[in-house]
């Protein structure tokens, strides 16, 4: 994340939040996830160890698994992993 002058924000900056990114799961968000092909589930990540069903970076996997996302009702909160990316 960069400041308006192009300089990166320091981790302790008041404008750089350590909080997680979470959004309400709406039909519009589901469409955007598909449209932009966002890789946000553990199974799509290079850091997910299939055999162990764990993250090799030691992040929790339960809230980020594909099955949890597919079962989530409208209005549930989609919590993005810190490692999510566009494919």
ZICORTA-V563346 format. One record per backbone hydrogen bond with DSSP energy under -1.0 kcal/mol. NH is the residue of the N-H (numbers start at 1). CO is the residue of the C=O. Records with the same first field share a line. If there is no record, write none. Layout:
BEGIN
NH->CO + CO
END
This chain:
BEGIN
3->7
6->3
9->1
13->10
16->13
23->78
25->76
26->24
30->26
31->27
32->28
33->29
34->30
35->31
36->32
38->33
39->85
42->64
44->41
45->42
48->45
49->54
53->49
54->49
56->47
58->55
64->61
69->65
70->66
71->67
72->68
75->25
76->73
78->23
80->21
84->81
85->39
87->37
END
